[in-house]
Amino acid sequence: MVIEMSDMILKGGTVVTIDKMRRIIRDGAIAISGNEIEFVGKREEVEGKFKSDVVIDSKGKVIFPGLINAHDHMFQVMLRNLGVDVSLLEWLKTVIHPAISVLKDSEESIHASAMLACLENIKSGNTFVVDNHYGGNYDAVVEAMIESGIRGCLARGIYEINVPEAIRESPNVAIPDCERLIRKWHGAAGGRIMVGVAPMHPCHVSKEMLLRAKEVSDSFGVPYHTHTGESRGDQDLNVKIHGKTDVEFLNELGILGPRYMSVHSVWVSDDDIKNMARAGVHVVHNPVSNMYLGSGAAKIPEMREAGINIALGSDGPASNNNQDLIQSMKFAACLHKLNKLDPAIIRAQDVLDMATINGARALGLENEIGSLEAGKKADIIIVDMEKPNIAPVHDLVASLVYCANGSDVDTVIIDGRIVMKNREVLTIDEREVLKKGNEVDGEIQRRLMEK
């Protein structure tokens, strides 16, 4: 038999594939060639067919697809626990918008915050992050993604009305810049980087902006990523401005479609759900943020029943306080069990799907990432389940969702490259990133005190 060469082999662990059959392969192995998965199967099959100079012994550990954080605001790592215990619109007005008005002026500060957030995402097992950044210095965010080694999408945020002057943009400024960023960065770093267009909320932009953003999404085939039906307050504001709630207005404009990522989707009606399903919209569920800000419980069971694809996001660290998607999976399951008084309404497998293959589908990448299958990109995490908070393990998926947290992720591989091994991030200097982050935070707080 001809021995095939692979750049890397993982063997001995249990492989949770998230393929169509949801196979779980005990004493499994994965062979990686370049940035792609070459083989997934039993360890004995690898030993007879593949060899490599790089072998990771994953015996006693569990191998999962990398997690896809489908909604984040990475600059908010600098704003954890500021403006606690307030509603969404009050929180935005008193904390977030003033802070970004200060932070946005410094490319160095945006880069430092993005680096710290990428570090946290990686150490939590998130191999892909959608960063809905707004305010400026967008290139610095992408540069941080590339430097850290993470796979990511810059969802280029746009505010136009009902916000401080410092972060307002007209369509004639924001739309050309979206196009510039797409041309410059979409597909960069060997395909690791995507760029999408992202009017922040319908109540914070004009009809013209929403429609021109749709033209960009259609022309370039990129995601249209927007907070939709997040809270009762923003729905009241949207009715005041546009005469309809978010989904009603977006549906009327013809904006809903298979590239539309409907972030939050808490305050939507049954008719809205039918229209979203008909249009092929993807919903990004952010359960921790929705609970933290008291926004409400999204109708996730009803949306799933209607056939809507549900992805999972951490949301910004200021409305979650971390970017740990494993923790968010547990909240996603428990929130709806409680809300519906039904422990079976959402299963552990359902939320793991949200954090992997569903997130890939929302980005149009289901043929490239989101599961462990030959021909897909090698985005992989290895979780150590021999921990006091997890062991003994009776159900692998349930143990990840209900017992584990991001700190139990041992190894992270992104695009065939070992980015973290034995909890040590290999692409960047963690101490230097933390030091720089603290320096930036001090400067932000000083400038806010002066205002």
Backbone torsions as a table, in degrees:
resi	resn	phi	psi	omega
1	MET	NA	135.9	178.2
2	VAL	-73.8	129.2	178.0
3	ILE	-86.6	120.7	178.9
4	GLU	-88.9	141.2	179.7
5	MET	-89.0	137.0	173.0
6	SER	-125.4	152.3	179.4
7	ASP	-73.1	-26.1	-176.6
8	MET	-156.8	145.1	175.4
9	ILE	-131.1	131.3	171.6
10	LEU	-108.0	127.3	-177.8
11	LYS	-146.5	152.7	174.6
12	GLY	98.5	-17.6	-179.8
13	GLY	-91.7	176.1	173.9
14	THR	-90.5	130.6	-176.8
15	VAL	-103.6	118.1	174.7
16	VAL	-98.3	103.6	-165.8
17	THR	-78.7	-35.1	-170.1
18	ILE	57.7	28.4	172.9
19	ASP	-78.3	-177.1	-174.9
20	LYS	-59.9	-29.5	179.6
21	MET	-92.4	-1.1	-177.3
22	ARG	50.9	47.4	-179.2
23	ARG	-67.6	142.2	170.2
24	ILE	-120.0	119.2	-173.6
25	ILE	-110.0	110.3	179.3
26	ARG	-83.8	146.8	-172.6
27	ASP	51.5	50.2	-173.4
28	GLY	-95.9	-177.5	-179.8
29	ALA	-158.5	154.8	175.7
30	ILE	-133.7	131.0	174.3
31	ALA	-106.4	133.2	-177.4
32	ILE	-118.7	131.9	175.6
33	SER	-123.2	117.1	-175.0
34	GLY	65.4	-123.9	179.1
35	ASN	-106.1	12.4	-177.2
36	GLU	-118.3	152.6	172.4
37	ILE	-76.8	126.2	-178.1
38	GLU	-96.9	-32.3	-175.6
39	PHE	-155.9	141.0	172.0
40	VAL	-132.6	124.4	-179.2
41	GLY	-178.8	-152.0	-179.8
42	LYS	-80.5	150.7	-179.7
43	ARG	-58.1	-39.4	-177.1
44	GLU	-64.3	-29.3	178.6
45	GLU	-72.3	-36.8	177.7
46	VAL	-66.4	-44.4	-176.6
47	GLU	-63.8	-24.2	179.6
48	GLY	-91.2	-11.1	-172.2
49	LYS	-128.1	-29.7	-173.1
50	PHE	-121.8	149.4	171.0
51	LYS	-142.4	153.5	-176.9
52	SER	-158.1	153.0	176.0
53	ASP	-76.0	-22.5	-179.8
54	VAL	-109.0	112.5	179.8
55	VAL	-126.7	125.4	177.2
56	ILE	-105.5	117.1	177.6
57	ASP	-81.8	110.0	-178.3
58	SER	-106.6	22.2	179.7
59	LYS	-57.7	132.0	-179.7
60	GLY	84.5	-3.7	179.5
61	LYS	-114.9	172.4	-177.9
62	VAL	-122.8	133.8	-177.1
63	ILE	-103.6	124.8	-179.2
64	PHE	-123.6	160.6	167.5
65	PRO	-63.2	150.7	174.4
66	GLY	-59.7	146.1	-178.1
67	LEU	-83.3	146.7	-176.4
68	ILE	-113.5	107.5	178.9
69	ASN	-85.4	99.2	-167.3
70	ALA	-84.3	1.1	174.4
71	HIS	-161.4	124.8	-178.0
72	ASP	-152.8	159.5	167.5
73	HIS	-128.8	90.6	-166.2
74	MET	-65.2	-29.9	-179.6
75	PHE	-61.3	-20.2	-177.1
76	GLN	-71.3	-2.6	171.6
77	VAL	-57.5	-25.9	-179.8
78	MET	-79.9	-5.5	-171.4
79	LEU	-123.1	20.2	-179.8
80	ARG	-57.7	134.5	174.2
81	ASN	62.3	24.9	169.0
82	LEU	-100.9	135.0	-179.2
83	GLY	68.2	45.6	-177.9
84	VAL	-77.8	155.0	172.2
85	ASP	62.7	41.2	175.1
86	VAL	-133.5	165.3	-179.0
87	SER	-76.0	166.8	-175.6
88	LEU	-54.4	-57.2	-173.9
89	LEU	-65.9	-36.3	177.0
90	GLU	-66.8	-40.9	179.3
91	TRP	-63.2	-44.9	177.3
92	LEU	-61.4	-45.1	-175.2
93	LYS	-67.2	-42.0	-171.9
94	THR	-93.4	-21.7	-175.0
95	VAL	-122.4	-59.7	-168.4
96	ILE	-69.1	-50.7	-177.7
97	HIS	-65.2	-41.7	174.0
98	PRO	-61.2	-38.0	-177.7
99	ALA	-69.0	-44.6	-179.7
100	ILE	-68.9	-27.8	176.5
101	SER	-62.7	-30.1	176.5
102	VAL	-84.6	-47.4	-173.6
103	LEU	-65.8	-35.1	-171.9
104	LYS	-64.2	-22.1	-174.6
105	ASP	-73.2	-14.6	-174.8
106	SER	-117.7	114.3	175.7
107	GLU	-60.3	-38.4	179.8
108	GLU	-62.2	-40.7	-179.3
109	SER	-68.8	-41.5	178.2
110	ILE	-64.0	-42.1	178.5
111	HIS	-63.1	-43.6	-178.8
112	ALA	-63.9	-42.7	179.3
113	SER	-67.1	-39.1	178.5
114	ALA	-66.0	-38.1	178.1
115	MET	-64.1	-43.0	178.9
116	LEU	-63.8	-40.2	179.9
117	ALA	-69.8	-39.0	176.1
118	CYS	-62.7	-40.6	177.6
119	LEU	-58.7	-46.9	179.9
120	GLU	-65.0	-42.2	178.3
121	ASN	-58.9	-47.5	-179.4
122	ILE	-61.6	-46.4	-177.2
123	LYS	-68.4	-14.9	176.6
124	SER	-94.0	-2.5	179.2
125	GLY	91.9	11.6	177.7
126	ASN	-88.6	111.5	-178.7
127	THR	-91.3	-12.7	177.6
128	PHE	-135.6	135.5	175.9
129	VAL	-133.3	133.0	171.2
130	VAL	-95.5	109.8	-178.8
131	ASP	-99.9	110.2	178.9
132	ASN	-87.6	75.9	-176.5
133	HIS	-86.7	147.2	177.9
134	TYR	-146.3	159.0	176.2
135	GLY	108.3	-27.6	178.9
136	GLY	134.5	173.4	-178.7
137	ASN	55.3	48.1	-176.9
138	TYR	-67.3	-36.3	-179.7
139	ASP	-60.2	-33.2	-179.7
140	ALA	-64.7	-32.5	177.6
141	VAL	-66.7	-47.2	179.9
142	VAL	-62.9	-41.6	179.1
143	GLU	-60.8	-37.2	177.4
144	ALA	-67.0	-40.9	176.9
145	MET	-59.2	-46.9	-178.3
146	ILE	-64.2	-44.2	-178.3
147	GLU	-64.1	-39.3	-177.3
148	SER	-74.7	-24.7	-178.9
149	GLY	96.2	0.3	-177.8
150	ILE	-77.0	157.6	170.4
151	ARG	-92.7	137.1	-174.4
152	GLY	-157.7	164.0	175.0
153	CYS	-126.5	122.7	171.2
154	LEU	-84.2	107.3	174.0
155	ALA	-89.7	98.0	-169.0
156	ARG	-70.2	104.4	-174.9
157	GLY	-73.5	150.9	-179.5
158	ILE	-138.4	123.5	169.4
159	TYR	-113.2	139.5	-178.2
160	GLU	-130.2	-40.3	-176.0
161	ILE	-134.6	159.5	176.8
162	ASN	61.5	32.1	176.6
163	VAL	-142.1	166.0	177.9
164	PRO	-57.9	149.0	-178.3
165	GLU	-55.4	-33.1	-174.7
166	ALA	-62.6	-23.7	-178.5
167	ILE	-116.0	10.3	177.7
168	ARG	-79.5	145.5	174.9
169	GLU	-139.6	144.4	174.2
170	SER	-87.2	160.4	176.5
171	PRO	-55.3	-35.9	-177.2
172	ASN	-72.4	-10.7	174.6
173	VAL	-101.8	-50.1	-173.3
174	ALA	-68.3	-44.8	-175.1
175	ILE	-65.4	-47.3	175.7
176	PRO	-59.9	-34.1	178.9
177	ASP	-69.6	-37.2	173.7
178	CYS	-57.2	-45.9	-179.5
179	GLU	-63.7	-39.9	177.3
180	ARG	-60.4	-46.8	-178.6
181	LEU	-64.1	-39.0	178.8
182	ILE	-63.7	-47.6	-179.4
183	ARG	-63.3	-35.5	-176.5
184	LYS	-80.3	-41.4	-166.5
185	TRP	-115.8	-24.4	-175.8
186	HIS	-62.8	118.7	-176.7
187	GLY	91.1	3.8	-179.3
188	ALA	-70.3	169.5	178.9
189	ALA	54.6	47.0	178.2
190	GLY	66.8	25.6	179.7
191	GLY	94.2	1.6	-179.7
192	ARG	-71.6	-21.5	-171.9
193	ILE	-108.9	134.6	171.9
194	MET	-121.0	159.9	172.5
195	VAL	-132.9	134.5	176.6
196	GLY	-125.7	169.1	178.6
197	VAL	-104.5	139.8	-168.7
198	ALA	-148.4	76.6	167.2
199	PRO	-55.2	131.0	-165.8
200	MET	-64.9	-52.4	175.6
201	HIS	-143.5	146.4	174.5
202	PRO	-56.5	-31.0	-179.5
203	CYS	-76.4	-5.2	-179.7
204	HIS	-112.7	11.0	176.7
205	VAL	-143.1	164.5	179.3
206	SER	-86.2	167.4	174.0
207	LYS	-58.3	-41.8	179.4
208	GLU	-58.9	-43.6	-178.8
209	MET	-63.8	-43.4	179.9
210	LEU	-60.2	-43.4	-178.1
211	LEU	-70.9	-39.3	179.2
212	ARG	-69.8	-32.2	174.4
213	ALA	-64.6	-38.2	177.4
214	LYS	-62.8	-38.7	177.7
215	GLU	-62.1	-40.6	177.9
216	VAL	-64.4	-46.9	179.7
217	SER	-58.4	-44.7	-178.8
218	ASP	-69.6	-42.4	-176.4
219	SER	-64.7	-41.4	-175.7
220	PHE	-100.2	-8.3	-178.6
221	GLY	66.6	40.6	-177.8
222	VAL	-113.5	161.5	-179.4
223	PRO	-61.6	147.1	172.0
224	TYR	-112.6	108.6	-165.1
225	HIS	-119.3	111.6	-172.0
226	THR	-144.3	136.7	171.2
227	HIS	-60.5	126.0	-173.6
228	THR	-135.8	121.2	178.3
229	GLY	57.8	40.8	-173.9
230	GLU	-73.0	-47.0	-176.8
231	SER	-139.2	165.2	177.5
232	ARG	-63.5	-37.5	-178.9
233	GLY	-63.1	-44.2	-178.9
234	ASP	-72.9	-24.3	174.7
235	GLN	-70.8	-39.4	175.9
236	ASP	-62.3	-40.4	179.5
237	LEU	-67.2	-38.1	179.7
238	ASN	-66.8	-37.9	176.4
239	VAL	-63.4	-40.3	179.2
240	LYS	-63.3	-38.6	-175.3
241	ILE	-87.5	-47.9	-172.7
242	HIS	-107.8	-7.3	176.9
243	GLY	86.3	-3.0	-178.7
244	LYS	-147.8	162.8	172.8
245	THR	-72.2	170.0	-173.4
246	ASP	-52.3	-59.9	-173.1
247	VAL	-66.0	-37.9	175.9
248	GLU	-57.6	-46.3	-177.6
249	PHE	-68.3	-46.6	-179.2
250	LEU	-64.0	-38.5	178.2
251	ASN	-65.1	-42.4	178.8
252	GLU	-61.3	-36.7	-179.1
253	LEU	-79.4	-10.4	-178.6
254	GLY	77.9	24.0	-176.3
255	ILE	-86.1	-30.1	-179.4
256	LEU	-63.8	139.6	-179.0
257	GLY	-178.3	-177.5	-174.7
258	PRO	-69.9	-9.5	173.4
259	ARG	-100.5	-1.7	-176.8
260	TYR	-83.5	122.5	176.1
261	MET	-103.5	106.4	-175.4
262	SER	-87.7	97.2	-172.5
263	VAL	-81.0	126.4	-179.8
264	HIS	85.3	-72.2	177.0
265	SER	55.5	44.5	179.8
266	VAL	-80.8	-49.9	-175.3
267	TRP	-98.4	77.3	176.1
268	VAL	-128.7	147.2	-178.7
269	SER	-90.0	172.7	176.2
270	ASP	-62.3	-38.1	176.7
271	ASP	-66.4	-37.6	176.8
272	ASP	-59.6	-44.1	-179.0
273	ILE	-61.5	-41.2	177.7
274	LYS	-62.1	-42.5	179.9
275	ASN	-69.0	-37.3	177.8
276	MET	-65.6	-42.6	179.0
277	ALA	-64.9	-43.1	-179.5
278	ARG	-61.9	-36.0	-177.9
279	ALA	-82.5	-12.4	-178.8
280	GLY	80.9	25.0	179.8
281	VAL	-65.8	147.8	172.5
282	HIS	-105.4	136.6	177.7
283	VAL	-103.2	135.7	174.3
284	VAL	-107.9	110.0	-177.0
285	HIS	-85.9	131.0	179.8
286	ASN	-127.4	73.0	-169.7
287	PRO	-63.0	-38.7	-177.1
288	VAL	-66.7	-45.9	178.2
289	SER	-61.4	-42.6	-179.5
290	ASN	-62.8	-35.2	177.2
291	MET	-76.9	-43.0	-177.2
292	TYR	-59.7	-41.3	-178.8
293	LEU	-92.8	2.9	179.0
294	GLY	63.8	31.2	-176.2
295	SER	-76.9	-29.0	-179.9
296	GLY	126.4	177.5	179.7
297	ALA	-105.0	118.1	178.5
298	ALA	-62.5	152.3	-179.4
299	LYS	-83.1	58.1	-176.2
300	ILE	-62.5	-44.4	177.9
301	PRO	-58.8	-41.9	179.4
302	GLU	-66.4	-38.4	178.9
303	MET	-66.5	-42.0	177.4
304	ARG	-62.7	-40.6	178.5
305	GLU	-62.5	-33.6	179.5
306	ALA	-79.2	-7.0	177.9
307	GLY	93.8	12.7	179.1
308	ILE	-78.2	134.8	176.4
309	ASN	-74.9	129.4	-177.9
310	ILE	-114.1	118.1	173.0
311	ALA	-100.1	177.6	-175.1
312	LEU	-130.5	138.6	177.0
313	GLY	-133.0	155.9	175.4
314	SER	-84.5	-24.5	-165.3
315	ASP	64.8	178.9	-176.4
316	GLY	-65.2	149.9	179.9
317	PRO	-60.3	-17.2	179.0
318	ALA	-80.2	-16.9	175.9
319	SER	-117.4	17.7	176.6
320	ASN	-140.7	-38.0	-179.2
321	ASN	80.6	0.1	164.1
322	ASN	-159.6	176.2	179.5
323	GLN	-118.7	29.8	-176.3
324	ASP	-81.6	101.6	-176.8
325	LEU	-74.2	-23.1	174.5
326	ILE	-64.3	-44.0	175.5
327	GLN	-62.5	-40.4	179.3
328	SER	-63.8	-31.7	176.5
329	MET	-61.3	-44.1	179.6
330	LYS	-62.8	-44.9	178.0
331	PHE	-61.9	-39.9	-179.4
332	ALA	-61.1	-40.5	178.9
333	ALA	-72.4	-48.1	-173.6
334	CYS	-69.4	-35.8	179.6
335	LEU	-56.8	-46.0	-174.7
336	HIS	-81.3	-28.0	171.4
337	LYS	-59.5	-44.2	179.4
338	LEU	-69.4	-47.7	-175.5
339	ASN	-61.5	-35.4	-178.3
340	LYS	-100.6	-0.2	-177.5
341	LEU	51.7	42.8	-176.2
342	ASP	-145.1	107.5	-177.0
343	PRO	-67.5	-15.1	-178.3
344	ALA	-101.0	3.3	-174.4
345	ILE	-65.8	-34.7	174.8
346	ILE	-133.5	125.5	-178.7
347	ARG	-98.9	165.0	178.0
348	ALA	-58.0	-41.7	179.3
349	GLN	-62.2	-36.1	-179.5
350	ASP	-61.1	-45.0	-177.1
351	VAL	-76.9	-28.6	173.4
352	LEU	-65.7	-38.3	174.4
353	ASP	-60.8	-41.8	179.1
354	MET	-58.2	-38.8	-175.1
355	ALA	-84.3	-3.6	-177.7
356	THR	-129.3	-92.7	-172.1
357	ILE	-66.2	-33.4	178.5
358	ASN	-67.8	-38.5	176.2
359	GLY	-63.4	-41.0	176.9
360	ALA	-61.4	-42.3	-179.7
361	ARG	-63.9	-39.4	180.0
362	ALA	-62.2	-28.6	-179.1
363	LEU	-94.9	0.8	-176.6
364	GLY	74.1	22.9	-175.0
365	LEU	-116.3	20.0	-174.8
366	GLU	-64.1	-18.8	177.1
367	ASN	-90.2	-1.1	-177.6
368	GLU	-117.7	-38.1	-177.2
369	ILE	-139.9	178.2	174.3
370	GLY	101.0	-12.5	176.6
371	SER	-152.9	164.7	-179.3
372	LEU	-101.4	96.5	-177.8
373	GLU	-144.4	149.1	178.2
374	ALA	-58.2	134.6	-179.8
375	GLY	96.6	-14.9	177.9
376	LYS	-90.1	162.4	178.3
377	LYS	-63.9	145.6	-177.9
378	ALA	-84.4	77.1	172.9
379	ASP	-109.4	105.9	-165.7
380	ILE	-140.2	143.2	170.7
381	ILE	-125.4	147.1	176.1
382	ILE	-116.5	124.3	-176.0
383	VAL	-109.7	129.5	177.0
384	ASP	-86.5	109.7	-178.1
385	MET	-99.6	4.8	173.7
386	GLU	-87.0	62.4	-177.7
387	LYS	-126.2	150.5	-179.5
388	PRO	-59.2	-29.3	-178.9
389	ASN	-83.2	-3.6	-177.9
390	ILE	-122.6	-48.1	-174.5
391	ALA	-67.2	149.0	-3.6
392	PRO	-79.3	153.0	-176.1
393	VAL	-98.0	119.6	177.4
394	HIS	-109.5	-25.1	-179.6
395	ASP	-141.8	112.8	-172.0
396	LEU	-60.5	-46.2	-177.7
397	VAL	-68.5	-45.1	179.0
398	ALA	-64.1	-34.7	179.1
399	SER	-65.3	-39.2	176.8
400	LEU	-66.0	-48.3	-172.8
401	VAL	-71.6	-44.1	-171.3
402	TYR	-99.7	-15.4	-175.9
403	CYS	-117.3	-35.1	-172.6
404	ALA	-81.9	170.6	169.4
405	ASN	-145.9	176.1	-174.4
406	GLY	-57.6	-29.6	-177.8
407	SER	-72.7	-6.4	176.7
408	ASP	-88.6	-4.7	176.5
409	VAL	-75.8	123.0	-175.3
410	ASP	-93.2	-43.7	-173.7
411	THR	-136.9	140.6	177.9
412	VAL	-128.6	127.6	176.1
413	ILE	-118.7	127.0	179.6
414	ILE	-128.3	123.6	178.6
415	ASP	57.8	36.1	178.0
416	GLY	79.1	7.7	-176.9
417	ARG	-115.2	133.0	176.6
418	ILE	-73.7	111.8	-178.3
419	VAL	-96.5	-32.7	175.1
420	MET	-139.9	135.2	177.4
421	LYS	-137.3	130.5	-178.1
422	ASN	53.2	40.2	178.2
423	ARG	72.6	3.4	178.4
424	GLU	-100.7	120.3	177.1
425	VAL	-76.6	127.1	-171.2
426	LEU	-97.8	-12.5	-174.0
427	THR	-89.6	-25.2	-176.5
428	ILE	-140.0	161.8	179.2
429	ASP	-85.8	105.0	-174.3
430	GLU	-60.7	-42.4	-178.9
431	ARG	-64.1	-40.6	-179.8
432	GLU	-67.2	-38.4	178.1
433	VAL	-63.9	-43.1	178.5
434	LEU	-65.7	-42.2	179.0
435	LYS	-60.3	-47.7	-179.3
436	LYS	-64.3	-39.7	178.0
437	GLY	-60.2	-43.1	178.8
438	ASN	-65.9	-36.4	177.0
439	GLU	-64.5	-43.6	179.0
440	VAL	-63.8	-41.8	179.0
441	ASP	-60.7	-42.1	178.5
442	GLY	-60.5	-40.1	179.4
443	GLU	-67.6	-40.3	178.1
444	ILE	-60.7	-48.1	-177.3
445	GLN	-64.2	-38.1	178.5
446	ARG	-62.9	-44.4	-177.6
447	ARG	-70.6	-34.0	177.2
448	LEU	-67.2	-35.3	179.6
449	MET	-66.7	-29.5	-178.2
450	GLU	-76.9	-20.7	-175.4
451	LYS	-76.3	NA	NA
